[in-house]
């Protein structure tokens, strides 16, 4: 069973930065995509960006210019680098990986990590 562990959240002042981590229990290159989502209280979960293995990264409007995704293949870890954080970025952040086999597409989620942006 694939497990993802999200961490790195916390309380940060507006304008600050955070790096979130997503540790995957198996070889991260086994997944064709890694994505980051977030969910604010009372709102639906929204996608921020996704990265295709060996390919491009697609950013949604909320992430453009401030967020980026990186991977440490040796550590089977994906990171979400966040800069110039705003109070509206307060949310639980989730990592998702996806793989495909003969049975179809399989998505795996981390448990989430809370980010609070407050002065």
C-alpha positions in Angstrom: 0.0 0.0 0.0 1.4 3.3 -1.1 1.7 5.9 1.7 2.3 9.6 1.5 3.4 11.7 4.4 2.9 15.4 4.3 4.8 17.7 6.6 6.3 21.2 7.0 3.2 23.2 7.7 3.0 25.8 10.4 2.3 29.4 11.2 4.0 32.1 9.1 3.6 35.8 8.8 2.3 37.4 5.6 5.1 37.7 3.1 6.9 34.7 4.6 7.9 31.4 3.0 7.5 27.7 3.7 8.6 24.4 2.2 6.2 21.5 2.5 7.4 17.9 2.1 5.7 14.8 0.8 7.5 11.6 1.4 6.4 8.7 -0.7 6.7 5.1 0.5 8.0 3.8 -2.8 10.1 5.0 -5.7 8.7 8.4 -6.7 9.6 7.8 -10.3 6.9 5.0 -10.3 4.3 7.8 -10.4 3.6 9.7 -13.6 2.4 12.8 -11.7 2.8 14.6 -8.4 0.4 17.3 -7.5 -0.3 19.7 -4.6 -3.8 20.7 -3.5 -5.2 22.7 -0.6 -8.4 23.1 1.2 -9.6 26.1 3.1 -12.4 25.9 5.7 -15.7 25.9 4.0 -14.2 25.6 0.5 -13.7 22.7 -1.8 -10.2 21.2 -2.3 -8.4 23.0 -5.1 -5.4 22.0 -7.2 -2.4 24.3 -7.1 0.0 22.6 -9.5 1.0 19.3 -10.9 4.2 18.0 -12.3 4.4 15.3 -14.9 7.4 13.0 -14.4 10.0 13.8 -17.0 7.7 16.5 -18.4 6.2 19.9 -17.6 4.7 21.5 -14.6 1.3 23.1 -14.8 0.4 25.9 -12.4 -3.1 27.1 -11.5 -3.6 30.8 -11.0 -3.4 30.6 -7.2 0.2 29.2 -7.5 1.6 31.1 -10.4 4.7 33.2 -9.5 4.8 32.2 -5.8 4.7 28.4 -5.6 6.9 25.7 -7.1 7.4 22.0 -7.0 10.6 20.1 -6.7 11.5 16.5 -6.2 14.4 14.7 -4.5 14.4 11.4 -6.3 16.9 9.8 -3.9 14.7 10.6 -1.0 11.4 9.8 -2.8 10.2 13.2 -1.7 8.3 16.0 -3.4 8.4 19.6 -2.1 6.1 22.5 -2.4 8.1 25.8 -2.1 5.8 28.7 -1.2 6.9 32.3 -1.1 5.2 35.7 -0.4 2.5 33.9 1.6 -0.8 35.7 2.1 -3.6 35.2 4.7 -5.7 33.7 1.9 -3.2 30.9 1.6 -4.3 29.6 5.0 -5.4 26.0 4.3 -4.6 22.3 4.7 -2.2 21.3 2.0 -2.2 17.9 0.4 0.2 16.0 -1.8 -1.2 13.5 -4.4 0.6 11.1 -6.6 -0.8 9.1 -9.5 0.2 6.0 -11.3 -1.3 3.9 -14.0 -1.4 0.2 -14.5 -3.6 -2.3 -16.4 -6.4 -1.6 -14.0 -6.4 2.1 -14.6 -5.3 5.3 -12.8 -4.6 5.1 -9.0 -4.4 8.2 -6.9 -2.7 8.4 -3.5 -3.1 11.2 -1.0 -1.1 12.5 1.9 -2.8 13.2 5.2 -2.4 17.0 4.8 -0.4 19.6 6.7 -1.9 22.8 8.1 -0.5 26.2 6.9 -1.6 29.3 8.7 -0.7 32.7 7.5 -1.3 35.4 10.1 0.2 38.5 11.5 
